Amino acid sequence: MKLARIVTLTLALAFATAATAAAQAPPLPDVDRFGPQVGETVPSFSLADQNGEARDLESLMGPNGLMLVFSRSADW
C-alpha cells in the first residue's frame, strides 16, 4: 500500500514537472521564413568545400546554372 502511494506520487510529480517545462518552452519559429524561398535569388556567398578550398556561387555555376538544395536540419 505504501509502495503504491510512493509510485503514484512520483508519477504525479514527473507529469507535473513535464507539463511545467512544456508550458515554459518558447513558441516554435515560423520555418517558412528561414532561408531563401523557392525561386528567390540567392545572394553571393563564399564557403570552404570539403578540401578546404574557397568556393563562391559563380565558381559552382555551370552552363545551365546551379541548383542549390538547402536542408534546414541535419542531425548527424
PDB file of N, CA, C and O in Angstrom:
ATOM      1  N   MET A   1       0.828  -1.194   0.000  1.00  0.00           N
ATOM      2  CA  MET A   1       0.000   0.000   0.000  1.00  0.00           C
ATOM      3  C   MET A   1       0.871   1.256   0.000  1.00  0.00           C
ATOM      4  O   MET A   1       0.623   2.207  -0.741  1.00  0.00           O
ATOM      5  N   LYS A   2       1.897   1.231   0.852  1.00  0.00           N
ATOM      6  CA  LYS A   2       2.777   2.396   0.930  1.00  0.00           C
ATOM      7  C   LYS A   2       3.571   2.552  -0.367  1.00  0.00           C
ATOM      8  O   LYS A   2       3.813   3.673  -0.814  1.00  0.00           O
ATOM      9  N   LEU A   3       3.979   1.430  -0.976  1.00  0.00           N
ATOM     10  CA  LEU A   3       4.726   1.473  -2.229  1.00  0.00           C
ATOM     11  C   LEU A   3       3.861   2.062  -3.350  1.00  0.00           C
ATOM     12  O   LEU A   3       4.353   2.850  -4.157  1.00  0.00           O
ATOM     13  N   ALA A   4       2.604   1.692  -3.404  1.00  0.00           N
ATOM     14  CA  ALA A   4       1.697   2.226  -4.422  1.00  0.00           C
ATOM     15  C   ALA A   4       1.528   3.727  -4.261  1.00  0.00           C
ATOM     16  O   ALA A   4       1.456   4.453  -5.252  1.00  0.00           O
ATOM     17  N   ARG A   5       1.465   4.189  -3.047  1.00  0.00           N
ATOM     18  CA  ARG A   5       1.330   5.625  -2.783  1.00  0.00           C
ATOM     19  C   ARG A   5       2.585   6.375  -3.240  1.00  0.00           C
ATOM     20  O   ARG A   5       2.483   7.456  -3.822  1.00  0.00           O
ATOM     21  N   ILE A   6       3.761   5.809  -2.980  1.00  0.00           N
ATOM     22  CA  ILE A   6       5.026   6.440  -3.387  1.00  0.00           C
ATOM     23  C   ILE A   6       5.126   6.479  -4.912  1.00  0.00           C
ATOM     24  O   ILE A   6       5.518   7.495  -5.486  1.00  0.00           O
ATOM     25  N   VAL A   7       4.771   5.372  -5.566  1.00  0.00           N
ATOM     26  CA  VAL A   7       4.827   5.327  -7.029  1.00  0.00           C
ATOM     27  C   VAL A   7       3.853   6.339  -7.631  1.00  0.00           C
ATOM     28  O   VAL A   7       4.201   7.041  -8.580  1.00  0.00           O
ATOM     29  N   THR A   8       2.655   6.417  -7.098  1.00  0.00           N
ATOM     30  CA  THR A   8       1.658   7.371  -7.589  1.00  0.00           C
ATOM     31  C   THR A   8       2.141   8.804  -7.417  1.00  0.00           C
ATOM     32  O   THR A   8       2.007   9.621  -8.329  1.00  0.00           O
ATOM     33  N   LEU A   9       2.690   9.106  -6.274  1.00  0.00           N
ATOM     34  CA  LEU A   9       3.210  10.450  -6.015  1.00  0.00           C
ATOM     35  C   LEU A   9       4.373  10.780  -6.944  1.00  0.00           C
ATOM     36  O   LEU A   9       4.466  11.899  -7.449  1.00  0.00           O
ATOM     37  N   THR A  10       5.255   9.819  -7.170  1.00  0.00           N
ATOM     38  CA  THR A  10       6.396  10.033  -8.059  1.00  0.00           C
ATOM     39  C   THR A  10       5.928  10.291  -9.490  1.00  0.00           C
ATOM     40  O   THR A  10       6.429  11.202 -10.150  1.00  0.00           O
ATOM     41  N   LEU A  11       4.979   9.502  -9.968  1.00  0.00           N
ATOM     42  CA  LEU A  11       4.453   9.710 -11.321  1.00  0.00           C
ATOM     43  C   LEU A  11       3.747  11.056 -11.457  1.00  0.00           C
ATOM     44  O   LEU A  11       3.907  11.744 -12.465  1.00  0.00           O
ATOM     45  N   ALA A  12       2.977  11.428 -10.456  1.00  0.00           N
ATOM     46  CA  ALA A  12       2.290  12.721 -10.489  1.00  0.00           C
ATOM     47  C   ALA A  12       3.296  13.863 -10.533  1.00  0.00           C
ATOM     48  O   ALA A  12       3.109  14.832 -11.270  1.00  0.00           O
ATOM     49  N   LEU A  13       4.350  13.751  -9.754  1.00  0.00           N
ATOM     50  CA  LEU A  13       5.397  14.776  -9.742  1.00  0.00           C
ATOM     51  C   LEU A  13       6.108  14.840 -11.093  1.00  0.00           C
ATOM     52  O   LEU A  13       6.408  15.928 -11.583  1.00  0.00           O
ATOM     53  N   ALA A  14       6.380  13.684 -11.696  1.00  0.00           N
ATOM     54  CA  ALA A  14       7.045  13.653 -13.001  1.00  0.00           C
ATOM     55  C   ALA A  14       6.176  14.304 -14.071  1.00  0.00           C
ATOM     56  O   ALA A  14       6.675  15.093 -14.873  1.00  0.00           O
ATOM     57  N   PHE A  15       4.889  13.986 -14.093  1.00  0.00           N
ATOM     58  CA  PHE A  15       3.986  14.587 -15.078  1.00  0.00           C
ATOM     59  C   PHE A  15       3.835  16.087 -14.853  1.00  0.00           C
ATOM     60  O   PHE A  15       3.759  16.847 -15.818  1.00  0.00           O
ATOM     61  N   ALA A  16       3.790  16.520 -13.616  1.00  0.00           N
ATOM     62  CA  ALA A  16       3.672  17.948 -13.318  1.00  0.00           C
ATOM     63  C   ALA A  16       4.919  18.694 -13.776  1.00  0.00           C
ATOM     64  O   ALA A  16       4.827  19.799 -14.312  1.00  0.00           O
ATOM     65  N   THR A  17       6.082  18.091 -13.565  1.00  0.00           N
ATOM     66  CA  THR A  17       7.338  18.708 -13.995  1.00  0.00           C
ATOM     67  C   THR A  17       7.386  18.811 -15.516  1.00  0.00           C
ATOM     68  O   THR A  17       7.787  19.842 -16.056  1.00  0.00           O
ATOM     69  N   ALA A  18       6.983  17.751 -16.207  1.00  0.00           N
ATOM     70  CA  ALA A  18       6.982  17.761 -17.674  1.00  0.00           C
ATOM     71  C   ALA A  18       6.000  18.794 -18.215  1.00  0.00           C
ATOM     72  O   ALA A  18       6.301  19.480 -19.191  1.00  0.00           O
ATOM     73  N   ALA A  19       4.845  18.910 -17.600  1.00  0.00           N
ATOM     74  CA  ALA A  19       3.847  19.887 -18.049  1.00  0.00           C
ATOM     75  C   ALA A  19       4.348  21.310 -17.845  1.00  0.00           C
ATOM     76  O   ALA A  19       4.119  22.176 -18.689  1.00  0.00           O
ATOM     77  N   THR A  20       5.025  21.554 -16.741  1.00  0.00           N
ATOM     78  CA  THR A  20       5.576  22.882 -16.470  1.00  0.00           C
ATOM     79  C   THR A  20       6.657  23.225 -17.483  1.00  0.00           C
ATOM     80  O   THR A  20       6.708  24.350 -17.981  1.00  0.00           O
ATOM     81  N   ALA A  21       7.521  22.264 -17.792  1.00  0.00           N
ATOM     82  CA  ALA A  21       8.585  22.503 -18.771  1.00  0.00           C
ATOM     83  C   ALA A  21       7.999  22.778 -20.150  1.00  0.00           C
ATOM     84  O   ALA A  21       8.485  23.656 -20.864  1.00  0.00           O
ATOM     85  N   ALA A  22       6.969  22.043 -20.531  1.00  0.00           N
ATOM     86  CA  ALA A  22       6.345  22.250 -21.840  1.00  0.00           C
ATOM     87  C   ALA A  22       5.658  23.608 -21.915  1.00  0.00           C
ATOM     88  O   ALA A  22       5.659  24.243 -22.970  1.00  0.00           O
ATOM     89  N   ALA A  23       5.082  24.051 -20.827  1.00  0.00           N
ATOM     90  CA  ALA A  23       4.395  25.343 -20.809  1.00  0.00           C
ATOM     91  C   ALA A  23       5.381  26.500 -20.921  1.00  0.00           C
ATOM     92  O   ALA A  23       5.027  27.571 -21.414  1.00  0.00           O
ATOM     93  N   GLN A  24       6.614  26.292 -20.467  1.00  0.00           N
ATOM     94  CA  GLN A  24       7.612  27.356 -20.488  1.00  0.00           C
ATOM     95  C   GLN A  24       8.450  27.350 -21.759  1.00  0.00           C
ATOM     96  O   GLN A  24       9.287  28.234 -21.938  1.00  0.00           O
ATOM     97  N   ALA A  25       8.251  26.382 -22.645  1.00  0.00           N
ATOM     98  CA  ALA A  25       9.025  26.301 -23.875  1.00  0.00           C
ATOM     99  C   ALA A  25       8.674  27.480 -24.780  1.00  0.00           C
ATOM    100  O   ALA A  25       7.513  27.884 -24.847  1.00  0.00           O
ATOM    101  N   PRO A  26       9.674  28.037 -25.480  1.00  0.00           N
ATOM    102  CA  PRO A  26       9.389  29.153 -26.384  1.00  0.00           C
ATOM    103  C   PRO A  26       8.536  28.673 -27.557  1.00  0.00           C
ATOM    104  O   PRO A  26       8.549  27.487 -27.885  1.00  0.00           O
ATOM    105  N   PRO A  27       7.806  29.571 -28.183  1.00  0.00           N
ATOM    106  CA  PRO A  27       6.978  29.169 -29.328  1.00  0.00           C
ATOM    107  C   PRO A  27       7.859  28.712 -30.491  1.00  0.00           C
ATOM    108  O   PRO A  27       8.990  29.172 -30.644  1.00  0.00           O
ATOM    109  N   LEU A  28       7.333  27.816 -31.294  1.00  0.00           N
ATOM    110  CA  LEU A  28       8.080  27.324 -32.445  1.00  0.00           C
ATOM    111  C   LEU A  28       8.222  28.432 -33.481  1.00  0.00           C
ATOM    112  O   LEU A  28       7.280  29.191 -33.706  1.00  0.00           O
ATOM    113  N   PRO A  29       9.396  28.534 -34.119  1.00  0.00           N
ATOM    114  CA  PRO A  29       9.594  29.578 -35.127  1.00  0.00           C
ATOM    115  C   PRO A  29       8.812  29.263 -36.401  1.00  0.00           C
ATOM    116  O   PRO A  29       8.448  28.115 -36.657  1.00  0.00           O
ATOM    117  N   ASP A  30       8.565  30.292 -37.181  1.00  0.00           N
ATOM    118  CA  ASP A  30       7.892  30.137 -38.467  1.00  0.00           C
ATOM    119  C   ASP A  30       8.936  29.691 -39.489  1.00  0.00           C
ATOM    120  O   ASP A  30       9.672  30.520 -40.024  1.00  0.00           O
ATOM    121  N   VAL A  31       9.005  28.386 -39.762  1.00  0.00           N
ATOM    122  CA  VAL A  31      10.053  27.844 -40.621  1.00  0.00           C
ATOM    123  C   VAL A  31       9.903  28.268 -42.078  1.00  0.00           C
ATOM    124  O   VAL A  31      10.848  28.144 -42.857  1.00  0.00           O
ATOM    125  N   ASP A  32       8.737  28.762 -42.452  1.00  0.00           N
ATOM    126  CA  ASP A  32       8.558  29.223 -43.828  1.00  0.00           C
ATOM    127  C   ASP A  32       9.361  30.482 -44.112  1.00  0.00           C
ATOM    128  O   ASP A  32       9.523  30.858 -45.273  1.00  0.00           O
ATOM    129  N   ARG A  33       9.857  31.129 -43.095  1.00  0.00           N
ATOM    130  CA  ARG A  33      10.618  32.369 -43.278  1.00  0.00           C
ATOM    131  C   ARG A  33      12.125  32.144 -43.209  1.00  0.00           C
ATOM    132  O   ARG A  33      12.887  33.096 -43.373  1.00  0.00           O
ATOM    133  N   PHE A  34      12.576  30.913 -42.971  1.00  0.00           N
ATOM    134  CA  PHE A  34      14.008  30.621 -42.881  1.00  0.00           C
ATOM    135  C   PHE A  34      14.610  30.495 -44.274  1.00  0.00           C
ATOM    136  O   PHE A  34      14.039  29.847 -45.151  1.00  0.00           O
ATOM    137  N   GLY A  35      15.752  31.111 -44.466  1.00  0.00           N
ATOM    138  CA  GLY A  35      16.488  30.941 -45.709  1.00  0.00           C
ATOM    139  C   GLY A  35      15.764  31.475 -46.924  1.00  0.00           C
ATOM    140  O   GLY A  35      14.676  32.043 -46.820  1.00  0.00           O
ATOM    141  N   PRO A  36      16.381  31.285 -48.078  1.00  0.00           N
ATOM    142  CA  PRO A  36      15.755  31.751 -49.313  1.00  0.00           C
ATOM    143  C   PRO A  36      14.532  30.903 -49.651  1.00  0.00           C
ATOM    144  O   PRO A  36      14.483  29.711 -49.348  1.00  0.00           O
ATOM    145  N   GLN A  37      13.566  31.528 -50.270  1.00  0.00           N
ATOM    146  CA  GLN A  37      12.347  30.837 -50.680  1.00  0.00           C
ATOM    147  C   GLN A  37      12.518  30.289 -52.098  1.00  0.00           C
ATOM    148  O   GLN A  37      13.425  30.701 -52.820  1.00  0.00           O
ATOM    149  N   VAL A  38      11.665  29.381 -52.484  1.00  0.00           N
ATOM    150  CA  VAL A  38      11.720  28.776 -53.816  1.00  0.00           C
ATOM    151  C   VAL A  38      11.606  29.872 -54.870  1.00  0.00           C
ATOM    152  O   VAL A  38      10.687  30.691 -54.840  1.00  0.00           O
ATOM    153  N   GLY A  39      12.560  29.871 -55.805  1.00  0.00           N
ATOM    154  CA  GLY A  39      12.555  30.848 -56.888  1.00  0.00           C
ATOM    155  C   GLY A  39      13.247  32.154 -56.557  1.00  0.00           C
ATOM    156  O   GLY A  39      13.438  32.986 -57.444  1.00  0.00           O
ATOM    157  N   GLU A  40      13.621  32.355 -55.324  1.00  0.00           N
ATOM    158  CA  GLU A  40      14.278  33.596 -54.909  1.00  0.00           C
ATOM    159  C   GLU A  40      15.753  33.562 -55.303  1.00  0.00           C
ATOM    160  O   GLU A  40      16.375  32.500 -55.288  1.00  0.00           O
ATOM    161  N   THR A  41      16.312  34.714 -55.655  1.00  0.00           N
ATOM    162  CA  THR A  41      17.727  34.808 -55.994  1.00  0.00           C
ATOM    163  C   THR A  41      18.565  34.707 -54.728  1.00  0.00           C
ATOM    164  O   THR A  41      18.304  35.387 -53.735  1.00  0.00           O
ATOM    165  N   VAL A  42      19.572  33.848 -54.780  1.00  0.00           N
ATOM    166  CA  VAL A  42      20.444  33.646 -53.623  1.00  0.00           C
ATOM    167  C   VAL A  42      21.548  34.697 -53.650  1.00  0.00           C
ATOM    168  O   VAL A  42      22.151  34.921 -54.699  1.00  0.00           O
ATOM    169  N   PRO A  43      21.827  35.344 -52.524  1.00  0.00           N
ATOM    170  CA  PRO A  43      22.922  36.312 -52.501  1.00  0.00           C
ATOM    171  C   PRO A  43      24.270  35.617 -52.694  1.00  0.00           C
ATOM    172  O   PRO A  43      24.421  34.432 -52.398  1.00  0.00           O
ATOM    173  N   SER A  44      25.230  36.365 -53.190  1.00  0.00           N
ATOM    174  CA  SER A  44      26.564  35.813 -53.401  1.00  0.00           C
ATOM    175  C   SER A  44      27.161  35.363 -52.072  1.00  0.00           C
ATOM    176  O   SER A  44      26.988  36.024 -51.049  1.00  0.00           O
ATOM    177  N   PHE A  45      27.862  34.239 -52.097  1.00  0.00           N
ATOM    178  CA  PHE A  45      28.482  33.726 -50.877  1.00  0.00           C
ATOM    179  C   PHE A  45      29.794  33.049 -51.220  1.00  0.00           C
ATOM    180  O   PHE A  45      30.056  32.746 -52.384  1.00  0.00           O
ATOM    181  N   SER A  46      30.613  32.812 -50.218  1.00  0.00           N
ATOM    182  CA  SER A  46      31.867  32.093 -50.369  1.00  0.00           C
ATOM    183  C   SER A  46      32.043  31.197 -49.151  1.00  0.00           C
ATOM    184  O   SER A  46      32.001  31.657 -48.011  1.00  0.00           O
ATOM    185  N   LEU A  47      32.242  29.907 -49.415  1.00  0.00           N
ATOM    186  CA  LEU A  47      32.414  28.925 -48.344  1.00  0.00           C
ATOM    187  C   LEU A  47      33.535  27.966 -48.698  1.00  0.00           C
ATOM    188  O   LEU A  47      33.899  27.827 -49.866  1.00  0.00           O
ATOM    189  N   ALA A  48      34.079  27.307 -47.688  1.00  0.00           N
ATOM    190  CA  ALA A  48      35.117  26.298 -47.918  1.00  0.00           C
ATOM    191  C   ALA A  48      34.454  24.966 -48.243  1.00  0.00           C
ATOM    192  O   ALA A  48      33.470  24.579 -47.612  1.00  0.00           O
ATOM    193  N   ASP A  49      35.011  24.258 -49.250  1.00  0.00           N
ATOM    194  CA  ASP A  49      34.474  22.939 -49.572  1.00  0.00           C
ATOM    195  C   ASP A  49      35.122  21.880 -48.686  1.00  0.00           C
ATOM    196  O   ASP A  49      35.840  22.212 -47.742  1.00  0.00           O
ATOM    197  N   GLN A  50      34.869  20.594 -48.991  1.00  0.00           N
ATOM    198  CA  GLN A  50      35.383  19.515 -48.163  1.00  0.00           C
ATOM    199  C   GLN A  50      36.903  19.420 -48.184  1.00  0.00           C
ATOM    200  O   GLN A  50      37.492  18.780 -47.313  1.00  0.00           O
ATOM    201  N   ASN A  51      37.556  20.057 -49.180  1.00  0.00           N
ATOM    202  CA  ASN A  51      39.015  20.067 -49.261  1.00  0.00           C
ATOM    203  C   ASN A  51      39.622  21.348 -48.707  1.00  0.00           C
ATOM    204  O   ASN A  51      40.839  21.526 -48.750  1.00  0.00           O
ATOM    205  N   GLY A  52      38.800  22.224 -48.197  1.00  0.00           N
ATOM    206  CA  GLY A  52      39.280  23.473 -47.629  1.00  0.00           C
ATOM    207  C   GLY A  52      39.450  24.589 -48.643  1.00  0.00           C
ATOM    208  O   GLY A  52      39.885  25.683 -48.282  1.00  0.00           O
ATOM    209  N   GLU A  53      39.119  24.341 -49.905  1.00  0.00           N
ATOM    210  CA  GLU A  53      39.243  25.365 -50.940  1.00  0.00           C
ATOM    211  C   GLU A  53      38.011  26.269 -50.929  1.00  0.00           C
ATOM    212  O   GLU A  53      36.883  25.806 -50.759  1.00  0.00           O
ATOM    213  N   ALA A  54      38.250  27.554 -51.110  1.00  0.00           N
ATOM    214  CA  ALA A  54      37.147  28.520 -51.115  1.00  0.00           C
ATOM    215  C   ALA A  54      36.346  28.379 -52.404  1.00  0.00           C
ATOM    216  O   ALA A  54      36.915  28.332 -53.495  1.00  0.00           O
ATOM    217  N   ARG A  55      35.044  28.314 -52.274  1.00  0.00           N
ATOM    218  CA  ARG A  55      34.132  28.249 -53.419  1.00  0.00           C
ATOM    219  C   ARG A  55      33.120  29.368 -53.282  1.00  0.00           C
ATOM    220  O   ARG A  55      32.601  29.630 -52.197  1.00  0.00           O
ATOM    221  N   ASP A  56      32.846  30.027 -54.406  1.00  0.00           N
ATOM    222  CA  ASP A  56      31.793  31.036 -54.391  1.00  0.00           C
ATOM    223  C   ASP A  56      30.705  30.615 -55.376  1.00  0.00           C
ATOM    224  O   ASP A  56      30.860  29.638 -56.108  1.00  0.00           O
ATOM    225  N   LEU A  57      29.638  31.342 -55.383  1.00  0.00           N
ATOM    226  CA  LEU A  57      28.480  30.979 -56.193  1.00  0.00           C
ATOM    227  C   LEU A  57      28.839  30.888 -57.674  1.00  0.00           C
ATOM    228  O   LEU A  57      28.407  29.963 -58.362  1.00  0.00           O
ATOM    229  N   GLU A  58      29.612  31.829 -58.159  1.00  0.00           N
ATOM    230  CA  GLU A  58      29.966  31.857 -59.577  1.00  0.00           C
ATOM    231  C   GLU A  58      30.834  30.663 -59.969  1.00  0.00           C
ATOM    232  O   GLU A  58      30.694  30.146 -61.077  1.00  0.00           O
ATOM    233  N   SER A  59      31.732  30.212 -59.080  1.00  0.00           N
ATOM    234  CA  SER A  59      32.605  29.087 -59.420  1.00  0.00           C
ATOM    235  C   SER A  59      31.852  27.757 -59.438  1.00  0.00           C
ATOM    236  O   SER A  59      32.338  26.782 -60.011  1.00  0.00           O
ATOM    237  N   LEU A  60      30.695  27.708 -58.828  1.00  0.00           N
ATOM    238  CA  LEU A  60      29.900  26.482 -58.796  1.00  0.00           C
ATOM    239  C   LEU A  60      28.918  26.382 -59.958  1.00  0.00           C
ATOM    240  O   LEU A  60      28.444  25.293 -60.282  1.00  0.00           O
ATOM    241  N   MET A  61      28.612  27.520 -60.587  1.00  0.00           N
ATOM    242  CA  MET A  61      27.626  27.518 -61.668  1.00  0.00           C
ATOM    243  C   MET A  61      28.197  26.893 -62.928  1.00  0.00           C
ATOM    244  O   MET A  61      29.351  27.120 -63.291  1.00  0.00           O
ATOM    245  N   GLY A  62      27.360  26.099 -63.585  1.00  0.00           N
ATOM    246  CA  GLY A  62      27.710  25.508 -64.869  1.00  0.00           C
ATOM    247  C   GLY A  62      27.008  26.252 -65.988  1.00  0.00           C
ATOM    248  O   GLY A  62      26.437  27.318 -65.756  1.00  0.00           O
ATOM    249  N   PRO A  63      27.040  25.710 -67.200  1.00  0.00           N
ATOM    250  CA  PRO A  63      26.409  26.386 -68.335  1.00  0.00           C
ATOM    251  C   PRO A  63      24.888  26.502 -68.195  1.00  0.00           C
ATOM    252  O   PRO A  63      24.278  27.383 -68.801  1.00  0.00           O
ATOM    253  N   ASN A  64      24.282  25.632 -67.412  1.00  0.00           N
ATOM    254  CA  ASN A  64      22.827  25.678 -67.211  1.00  0.00           C
ATOM    255  C   ASN A  64      22.445  26.271 -65.868  1.00  0.00           C
ATOM    256  O   ASN A  64      21.287  26.179 -65.460  1.00  0.00           O
ATOM    257  N   GLY A  65      23.380  26.867 -65.186  1.00  0.00           N
ATOM    258  CA  GLY A  65      23.094  27.459 -63.880  1.00  0.00           C
ATOM    259  C   GLY A  65      23.487  26.525 -62.746  1.00  0.00           C
ATOM    260  O   GLY A  65      24.409  25.721 -62.883  1.00  0.00           O
ATOM    261  N   LEU A  66      22.798  26.633 -61.649  1.00  0.00           N
ATOM    262  CA  LEU A  66      23.128  25.872 -60.446  1.00  0.00           C
ATOM    263  C   LEU A  66      21.851  25.574 -59.679  1.00  0.00           C
ATOM    264  O   LEU A  66      20.969  26.426 -59.567  1.00  0.00           O
ATOM    265  N   MET A  67      21.760  24.384 -59.161  1.00  0.00           N
ATOM    266  CA  MET A  67      20.628  24.035 -58.301  1.00  0.00           C
ATOM    267  C   MET A  67      21.155  23.840 -56.887  1.00  0.00           C
ATOM    268  O   MET A  67      21.974  22.957 -56.633  1.00  0.00           O
ATOM    269  N   LEU A  68      20.677  24.670 -55.976  1.00  0.00           N
ATOM    270  CA  LEU A  68      21.053  24.555 -54.570  1.00  0.00           C
ATOM    271  C   LEU A  68      19.910  23.917 -53.801  1.00  0.00           C
ATOM    272  O   LEU A  68      18.744  24.245 -54.017  1.00  0.00           O
ATOM    273  N   VAL A  69      20.249  23.011 -52.907  1.00  0.00           N
ATOM    274  CA  VAL A  69      19.252  22.394 -52.043  1.00  0.00           C
ATOM    275  C   VAL A  69      19.643  22.719 -50.614  1.00  0.00           C
ATOM    276  O   VAL A  69      20.727  22.349 -50.164  1.00  0.00           O
ATOM    277  N   PHE A  70      18.768  23.406 -49.901  1.00  0.00           N
ATOM    278  CA  PHE A  70      19.013  23.755 -48.511  1.00  0.00           C
ATOM    279  C   PHE A  70      18.259  22.785 -47.619  1.00  0.00           C
ATOM    280  O   PHE A  70      17.065  22.549 -47.806  1.00  0.00           O
ATOM    281  N   SER A  71      18.958  22.234 -46.662  1.00  0.00           N
ATOM    282  CA  SER A  71      18.327  21.352 -45.681  1.00  0.00           C
ATOM    283  C   SER A  71      18.332  22.080 -44.355  1.00  0.00           C
ATOM    284  O   SER A  71      19.394  22.454 -43.857  1.00  0.00           O
ATOM    285  N   ARG A  72      17.160  22.285 -43.776  1.00  0.00           N
ATOM    286  CA  ARG A  72      17.096  23.052 -42.538  1.00  0.00           C
ATOM    287  C   ARG A  72      17.488  22.237 -41.329  1.00  0.00           C
ATOM    288  O   ARG A  72      17.626  22.788 -40.237  1.00  0.00           O
ATOM    289  N   SER A  73      17.674  20.927 -41.493  1.00  0.00           N
ATOM    290  CA  SER A  73      18.043  20.095 -40.365  1.00  0.00           C
ATOM    291  C   SER A  73      18.909  18.949 -40.841  1.00  0.00           C
ATOM    292  O   SER A  73      18.542  18.210 -41.754  1.00  0.00           O
ATOM    293  N   ALA A  74      20.048  18.814 -40.220  1.00  0.00           N
ATOM    294  CA  ALA A  74      20.934  17.686 -40.491  1.00  0.00           C
ATOM    295  C   ALA A  74      21.489  17.227 -39.152  1.00  0.00           C
ATOM    296  O   ALA A  74      22.449  17.803 -38.640  1.00  0.00           O
ATOM    297  N   ASP A  75      20.896  16.207 -38.598  1.00  0.00           N
ATOM    298  CA  ASP A  75      21.299  15.700 -37.290  1.00  0.00           C
ATOM    299  C   ASP A  75      22.212  14.505 -37.484  1.00  0.00           C
ATOM    300  O   ASP A  75      21.745  13.380 -37.658  1.00  0.00           O
ATOM    301  N   TRP A  76      23.515  14.750 -37.455  1.00  0.00           N
ATOM    302  CA  TRP A  76      24.476  13.681 -37.649  1.00  0.00           C
ATOM    303  C   TRP A  76      24.961  13.225 -36.322  1.00  0.00           C
ATOM    304  O   TRP A  76      25.789  12.318 -36.245  1.00  0.00           O
TER     305      TRP A  76
END
